[in-house]
Amino acid sequence: MIFTSRVIPAACFVACFGACAASAQVRITPGPEKIAIEIHGQPYSDFYIAGADVMKPVLWPIRAATGTYVTRAWPMADVPEEADAPKDHIHQRGIWFAHDSVNGSDFWNSYTAKNRGKVTLKKVGEIKSGKGSGSLAATFEWTDKDGKPALTESRVITFYDQPDLRTIDFEITLTAIDKVTFGDGKDGVFGMRLRPVLQEDKGTGHISNADGLETEKQVWGKPSNWCDYSGEIKGEKVGIAMLDNPANPSHPVRWHVRAYGLFAANPFGLSVFTNDKSQDGSINLEPGKSLRFRYRVIVHPGDVKSADIAGQWTKYIAASMAK
């Protein structure tokens, strides 16, 4: 399915990608406000990096290898399927990375919070198209509620061409400009909002984690190496797995995953998830120091068992150790 949404200028600031990009199975094309990703000549996603309505970078939509989209369309686009779905959490768009407590500024609820921060594009880095994979790089600046720069973010996203899977690797490095405190808050950090039909409460969705726990009631706030959200869309069984890299801060991460379709990994939530105020998940970052986060997203056919997400986790660890 191909979305139609707001018309964004297609003028490209890279004149030519050469023969490799023209014949690539994963083709990445930069533009002034979004970077387009195609796989086998078909639209896969767009990375929204700038524009009047972009408070933080967003990768949207996310599709399975069949072309079926798995992320919510609204508010990026209006589709008949979501006509009667709740128009809630306007900040939850595609896949994003943000937090609700960064030196007192809220980068997560960035469209409604009074103390909201903003993540602004500084530059687009290296773009690589290829036959087996493609990647993009970009640098952003996190500006707090007072307009003061707090963090520099460098991000690399890699897309892989596989027969039945759509795998995306994220590498995000945050460097403090001045001292930064990431507070112990609920709304963070690496998040995705799923298509309504995949919701656990009103759709076909099923939540599970690496430790065999199931449903929001059991999985929410619990630490685990990975989490999976699977369901059925018009007869097609499909799921999305998020894998937390072993080298990430506070690994294994706690999961802020909800029956209404929010799917997020939060390394800063501890007291908020355990309901124990004596515990503190906040992290302080001194000026010039960095935090590095890596995640893998796998859009797969079937459920968590048939897709062997446990086996995918083992492969991910091996690949990470090899780098």
N, C-alpha and C positions, 0 to 999 in steps of 0.2 A: 504494500500500500504506500502511495506517495502522498504526503501531506501538501496542502496548499495553505499558506499563511501569509503574513505581511510580506509585501514585496521589498526585498533588500537589494541595493545596488550590487550588480555582479561584476563591476570593474575590478580587475585583478591587478595587484601591485607587483606580481611576478610575470615577466613578459613571456617566458618560455620554460617549459619543464623538460624538454628534450625527448628523445625517443623512448627512454626508459619509462617516464611517466605516462606517455601516450599509450604504451602497451601494458601498463601495470595492471595487475589484478586488484591491488589496493591503490587507489589514486586519491591523492590529497591535494586540494586546490585552495590556496589562500585568497581571501578577499578582505576588504577593509573592515567589515563588521562580523564576518563569520568565515570559518574554514570548513569547506565541504569535504566529506569522506564518501567515496564510492568504492564498492567491491563488486567486481565482475560487471562493471558498467552500470550498476544499479545504485541509487542513493542508499547510503547506510545511515549517516547521521550528519549533523552540522554542529560545529563548535562555535557557539555564540560568544564573541570576545569583546564587542563594543557596541555602542548604540544607546539611544535615549532610554530604552527599557531594560538595559543590562546592568544590574546592580552587582552581579558576580558572574564569572564565566559559567556557561551551561552547555553540556553535551546533550543534544536532543534532535530527533527521537533516537531510541535504541531499538534495533531490530534483531530478530532471529535470522538464521541462515536462509530460512524460507521467505524472508521479507516481512513476516508478521511483526508489527511493532508491539513492544511490551511496556513502554512508558506511557503515562497519561498524556493526552493531547493538550487539554486545557492547562494553562492559559495561553499556550503558544499557538494553538489552532482550535477551531470549533469543528467537531465531528458529530454526526447524528447519534452515534453510540453513547456519547456522553451528555446528550441533551438534558437528561433527567438526573445526571450525577451531581452530587454536591460540588459547588464551586468553592472549595475550602483550601486553605494554605497556599495562597497565590505564589509564595516564594518557592514552592516545591516543583521544580521544573527539570525534567530529564535527570541527568546526573550532575551533581555539584559538589564542591568542597568548601565548607565554611563552618563557623562556630558562633554560638550565641553569647560568648563571654570572652572578649579579647580586650584587655585593659578597659573593661566596662562598656565596650561597644558590641553591638549585636550584628554580626555579618550573616547570620543564618536567616532570621526573619527580616530580610533586608528591604522588603517592600512595605512593611507595616510598623516596624519598631520605631519608637521615638528616638532611641539611642543608636540608630542603625549606622553601620559602617558601609563602605563600598570598596569593591575590588576592581581596579582600573587597569586596563591594558597599557603596558609600557612599550613592548615590542614583540613582534612575531619572530621566532628564531628559525632554526633549520626545519625544512619540510622535506620529507622523504617519501616518495612513492616507490612501490616495488611489487614483485611477483608473489612473494610470500607474506609480506607485511609492509606496512607504511607507518610513518610516525610524524608527529608535529611537536614543535616546541614553542613556548610562549613565556613571557615574563610579565608579571602583574605587580601592582602595588596595593597593599591593604591600607586604606585611609580611615581613621576612626571617626567617631561622631562629631568631633570638633574640626575635622578636615586635616588632621595631622597624620602623616605617614607613619605607620607602625611596623609594617612587615614588607619585605620583598619576597615574592613567590616566583619560583621557576617551576614550570610544569612540562613534562613530556608525556604524551599519550601515544601508545603504539597499538595498532589494529592488526589482527592476524586473519589471514584467509585460510579457513579450514572447511572441509566438506559439510559437516553437520553443526559446527559450533561457530559462534562469533565471540572471540576472546579479545578483551581490551586490557592492556596494562597501563596503570597510572603511576607516575613517579612525580611527587610533589615535594619541593624543598622550600621551607619557610625560614627566612633569615630576619632576625630582629634588627630594626633600625635603632630604636632605643629599647630599654628593658620592657619585655612583654610578659604578661601573665595570661595564660589560657585557663579560665576559671572552670571549676567543677560544675558544668551545666548539662542539661538534658539534650538540648537541641544542637547536635553535632554528629559527625563532622563530614564524613564521606557519605553522601546521601543520594537516594534515587526514589522517585515516585512512580509507582506502577499503574498500569492501565486498570480501570475500575473492574473489569471482568476478572482480573487476577487477585482482587482483594480477598482476604481470608473471611471477612465478616459478611460481605454481600455478594461475593463472587465465587470462583472455583479454587482460590488460592490455598496453599498449605505451606506453613513456615516450619523449617527444621534447621538444626545446627549440627556441628561436627561431633557433638557429644550425645546425639540421639534424642535430644529434647525436641518437642514439637508444640506448635501453636504459639501465638503471642504470649499467652499466659505463662508458659514455661520458658520461652526463649528470651523475652524482653529483659534487658539489663544484665544478662548472663555473659560471662567471658567465653569465647570459643574461637577456634582457628578460622572457621568459616560459617556462613549462614546461607540458606537457600530458600527461595520463594517460588514455588511451582504451581501451575494450574492448567487450565484448558481454555483455549480461545477458538470458538467455532469448530470444535472437534479436533483441534491441534493441541497436543500436550506439549507444554513449553515451560521452561523455568529459567531463573536467573540466580547464579551463585556469586557471592562476594567472598573473596579470600583475603585475609589479613596477613601481610608479610611478617615472618618471624622477627625481622629486624626492626619492625615499627615500634615507636614508643608505646608503652603499656600493653604490649602483646601478651596474651591473646586479648583482643579488643572486646569491649562490651557492645551489645547490639541494641540499638534504638529502632526496633522493628515493630510495626503496628499492623493490626488487622485491617485498617483502612487503606493500606498500600504504601505507607512510608517504610523505607528499607535503608538503614543507615548503620555505619560503624562509628562508635564514639570513644576515642581513647582518653578523653578528659572527664568522662562521667564516672564517678565512683560513689560518693555519698548520695547522689541523686538516684542512683540505681539500687543501692543497697539499703537506702533509707536509714543510713547510719552516719550522723553528722560528725562523728569522731574520725571518719575517714575522709581523705582529701585527694581527689584525682587531678587537681590543678598542676600545671607545669609552668615554671618560670624560665624565661629565655633571656640571657644577657645580650647586650648590644653586640652585633656581629656574629653571634652564635646561631646555629641552624637546627631545625628538626626536619627529618626526612621521612616521608610516608610513601609506602608502595602498596598498591592494591591490584588485584586481578578480578575482573568481572567476566563471567562466562554465561552467555545466553545459550541454552542447550535444549534439545528435544527431550521429551519424557519427564520423569520425576527425578528426585535426588538420587535414588538408587540406580535406576536404569542409566542415568547419565554418569554414574560412578564419580560423584563429586569428591569422595574420599580419595580416589585414585588421582583425580585432577589436582588435588591438594599436594599429594606426594610429588607429582611432576613439577608443580610450581616451586616447591622447596628446592628440588634438584636444580631447576633452572636459575633460581635466585642465588644459590651457592656457587654456581658456575661463573657468575658475573664478578 
